[in-house]
Amino acid sequence: MTLKPAVRLSRRISEIGREAWNACASNPAYAGNPFMLYDFLHAAEEANCAVEKTGWGPQHLSVEDEAGRVAAVMPLYLKSHSQGEYVFDHAWADAYERAGGRYYPKLLSAAPFTPATGPRLLVRPDIDADEGRALLLGGALAVCERYEVSSLHVNFPTEAEWRWMGGQGLALREGQQYHWENRGYADFEAFLGALSSGRRKTIRRERRDAQAEVEIHCLTGAALTEEHWDAFFAFYMDTGSRKWGRPYLTRMFFSLLGERMADRVLLVMARRGGRWIAGSLNLIGDDCLYGRNWGCVEDVPFLHFELCYYQAIEWAIDHGLPRVEAGAQGQHKIARGYLPKPVYSAHYIADPALREPVERFLRQEREGVEQEMEWLAEEYSPFRQED
């Protein structure tokens, strides 16, 4: 199928449309990544989370085939800051602006507020992937030049996309997260059996203490109600205030998520004395459970570990999912079975005066990240040595 060379820019995903977007985002090669589906991205716009006034101006790209049907799409945002990205370039911005440059605005391709790996160059399955990717990336670079912005950043792409973009001349960055992998465990006890005796005892004690005074409910699909979203939004806002952070998501976003993606949502909630006191939000992919947000209004020892890590592992085992991604940061996850794994980003810097030092830094950083992951896995893995 031949593609038209023109790339279209849309300032709302609704201009592309649900059917056309999902024809590309639902490519089986992407294993059902929920963050690239139309409903998630549209909810972020409709609920005023990823819009111009929050510094996330949509600039989505699309390519059509010769029949006029959308054949490839790319989520793209004009950013006036670097918040909510989880790939940190603040030092680059500071250095460039101290030297007299203007770093913001910049272009970003990512799932808003979501440090989860997934496709960013979305090509319909009957279209040549490299041809679609080349048109989308070329379009993004043309937008970069047209707007005279400093840079284009593609955060948390798949490894295949990352390597392909490196071949197109983008600078490559590597980071790390902590993921749990399902080694065919029959149940949670089988997972514990793969750990050292000390870790087994610690996890059993943490689960016992966390569950002692609370009821835990795993909610998805029709079981989700506005009562649950009211409670979870209170947890989410409390977490933001504790971390001196800026809450990115509005109350409306969670209602839209429950209304349009309920079967992709797993909400793990804890209740004590008839009152919801804590919860964790996960999204369900075809091959992964993605941990997203956590919050509480009462402190219970080890409840964070229970709701975010252990319940996620148990649910993934019960539903045959190969892995759990528990979000950004947190070396404490290693002791709970989540081992270091690489995550990726790719960067185009327009000004050679900034591009060259950034590329040197990234080469050194990649070496350091890979060495650290290897060291952490060897020194702190909770699994028995023979495993």
N, C-alpha and C positions, 0 to 999 in steps of 0.2 A: 504494500500500500504506500503510495507516494505521499509525502507531506508537503504542504505549502510552506514556502520559506518565511512567510510573515509570522511574527510573534505578537500576540494580542496582550495588552495590559488591562487588567480589570481591578478597579478600586474597591470592589466588594466581591466576595466569592459567589454571591447570588447571581452576579452577571454571567457567570459561567454555568451555574446550575448544578443541582444535585446529581442528576443522572449522568451528565457529561463528566463531572469531576470524578464520581465514583467509578465510572468506566475505566479510568486510569488508576485511581487509588486502590481499587479492588483487584488489581493484577495479582494472580496467585503467587507470583514470585516474591511478593512482599509479605506473605504470611499474615494477612489480615491485621495490619497495624492500625489500631483504632484512632491514633492521633492524626492520621492523614485523611481520615474519612471526612466527607463534606459536613456531616452533622456536628462533629467536634469543632471544626474550624469556623463553621457558620455560627455556632453557639457563642464562640469567643467574640465574634463581631456583633451579633445581635444583642448580647448582654453587655456591650460597651466595655469589653476587656481588651480586645486587640483592635483598637481603632486609633484614629489620629490623635485624639485628645489625651490618650494614655501613652503616646509615643510609639505606637504600633500601627502605622498607616499601611493598610493592605495595598499591594502592588502585584497581585497574582498574575502569573503568565500562563498562556495557553497557546497551543499549536493545533492547527486543523489539518485533516487529511484532504485529499483531492475531492472527496464527496462533501466537504464542509462540516464534517463531524470532528469534535474535539478529540485529539489523538494523544496529547501529552500536556501535563500541567505542572506548575511549580509554585508552591506557597512562597510568597515573598512579601517582605515588610520594609517600609522606610522607617528607620529607627532614629529617634532623637536622643537616645541614651543606650546604655548597655545592661539595663536591669531586666531580670526575668529570663536570662539566656543560659546561665550555668556554664558558659565557656567565657573565661574572663579575659577581656582585652582592655581593661581600664588603664593599665600601664602604657599600652600603645597609644591610647588617646591622650594621656597626660604628656607623654614625651613629644608627640606630634604637635600638640597645641602649645607647649612650651617653646617649640622651635618655630612657632608662627603659623602652623597649619591649622586647618579646620577638620576635625575628625568626624563630627556629627553635622548633618545626618549621614547615616550609612545604610546599606542594604543588608537584610538578613533573610535567609531561608531557613525555617525551623518550624517546629510545632510550638506555638506560643506557650511560654511558662512551663516547658516540659523537657526535662533532660533525658529523653528516651530515644534510643536509636531507632531510626526508621527511614524509609525512602524519602528523598526530597525532589528527585527528578522523576516524576510519575508518568509512565508511558503505558498506553493501552497494550494489552498482551499480544495483539495481532500486528503491532508496529515494531520495527527494528529499534531495539533499545538504544543503541549508540546514536542512531540518527535523531531520535527524539531528544535524548540527553543533550546532544550537540546544539540543537536549535534552542532548547531552553536555556542552557548555560550562555550561549551567545546572546540571547535576548536579555538575560540578566546583566551581562557585561555592557550591553548597549544602553540599558536603563541607567547603569552606573555612570556611563559617560554623558548621557543626556542630562541627568540631574546634577552632574559634576560633584558627585559624592566621593568620599575618601576611599570607600572599600565595599567589598561584597563578602559576606560570611555565610557559610553553609554549615550549620551546627547539627551534630549527631546524625550524619548520613550513614547509610550502610557501608560496610567495608569495601564492597565492590564499587559503589559510587565514589567513595573517598579515593581509592586507587585510580579510578578513571579520571577524576578531576585533577589529581596530581599529574597525570599524563597530559592534561590540557594546560598545565603551567601554573595551577593554583598551589599556594603554599600549604603544606600538610601539617596538621597539629594532632597530637595524640594525648589523650587523657586516660583516666581510669575511673571505673565504678566498681561496685561489688554486687555480683550476681550469684544466685543459687541455681544449680543445675540438677535436674532430675535424672538420677542414674538408674531409672527403672524401679524405684522403691515401691513396694506394695502398700506401705502406709507410713505414718510419721515414725513409728517405732523402728521400722526398717531403716529409715534415714538415721535415726539416733544410733542404730547398730553399726553404722559406718564411721562413727566418731570415736575419738579417744574416750576412755572411761571417765576421765575428769570432765570433759565437755558434756558427756551424756548426763552426768549427775547435776552439773550446773544448769543445764537447760531444763531438766525435769523440775528442779527446785524453782527456777524462775517461772515456769508455767504454773506450778502449783500455787505459788504466792500470788501471781497475777490473777488467777481464776478463783481465789479463795472467797472473795466477797462480791463478785460480779457475775452477771449473766452475759454471755457473748453471743451475738447474732450475726451470721453472714447473710447479707441481703443482696439480692439481685433480681432483675426482671420486675415482675408485677408486685413483688414484696416491698419494693421501694415506695415510700410515701413522702408527702411534703413534711410530715412530722419528722421524719429522719433527716431530710435536708435542712430543716430549721435547726435541728440540734447540731448537725455536722457543720453548718456555716458558723455557728457560735464557736465550735472547736477551732475552726480554721482562722477566725478572727483573733481568737485568744493566742494561737501560735504566732501569728503575725506581730501582735503587740509584745509578746515575750522576746522575740528576736529583733525588735526594733525594725521590723521589715515593713515593706509596703504591700498590703494585700492586693494581689493582682486580679483575683476573681470576685465577681459580684454574686449576690444571692441569686439573681436571675439565672446566672450561668448554671448553677447546680440544678435548678428546676428544669432548664432546657436539656441538660444532660440526662436527667431522669426521664424526661418525656420522650426523648428521641433516641437515646442509646442505653436504655435500661438493661438490655441483655448483654451489653458490653461493660456494665458497671458491677463491681463487687464492693459493697460497703460493709466493713466489719465494725460493728458497734458494740460498746459495752454499757450495761445498765446496772445501776445499784440503787436499791430502794425505790424502784419504779421510775428512776430518772436516768436519762442518757448522760453519761459522763465522759465518754471518749469514743473516738472513731478513726478509722483509716480508710481512705478512698483508693481503690485500685481500678484500673481498666483492663479488660480482658482481650487479649489478642488471640490469634489462632495458634500461636506457638509460645506464648509468654503471658504471664501476669505482671502488669506494670504497677508498682506501688507509686502513688502520687502524693497525697497529702495526709497529714496526721494532725490531730489536736485533741485537747482534753480540757475539762473544767474542774477536775479533781485529780489529785496525784495519787496513783496507786503503784506501789513498787513493781517494776518489770512489765507494767501494762503496755507500755510503748513497744517493747520487744514482742509481746504476745500478739498484739493486734497487727503490727506492721510486718513482722518477720515470721513468727511461728504459724500463725493462722494462714498467712499467704503460702507458706510451704505446704501445709496440710491441704489447703484447697487445691493447689497445683497438682499434688500427688493424686488426690481423689478424682481430678478431672483430666488427668493425663497430659498436663502441660509440661513441656521440656524444661522451662526455666522461669525464674522470677527475677525481675529487675527492680531493685528496691530504691531507685532514685540516686541522687548525687551524694557524694562524700560519705564519711562515716566508717573509719577503720574498725570500730566496734562490731560491725557486721560480720567481719571475718570469723570471729569466735562463734557465730551463730550459723555458719555454713555458707556464707556469701563470700566467694573468693574474688580477687582482683581480676578484672577483665578490661580490655582496651575499649575506649570510645573515641570518636573521631570528629574532626572539623576541618574544613578547607577554606582558604582565605585568598582573596585577590586584593592587593593594596595598589591603588592607582599611582601614587607618588613613589618613584624609585628611592628617594631619600629615606622613606619609611620602610618600603618593601624589603630592601636589602638587609637592614639590621633585624627585621622581624623574621626573615627566612633563616638567618644565622641562629637566632635564638631558638626557633622551632626545631632545627636540626639537633641542637644540644638538648633541648627539652625532651624530645622523643627518646633519645638514648637514656636519659635519666628516668623517664616514666617506665620504660621497659625493664630497666634494672630494678626499680623499686617494686614493680609488680612481681617479678621473679623472686625477689628477696622476701616480700610479704607472704607469698604463697608457701615458700619453703619454711620460714621461721614461725609463722603463726597459724598455719592451717589447722583446723580442729579435727581433721580426718585422721584415722589411724594411719600409721606410716605405710603399711602395705597397700593402702588405698590411694 
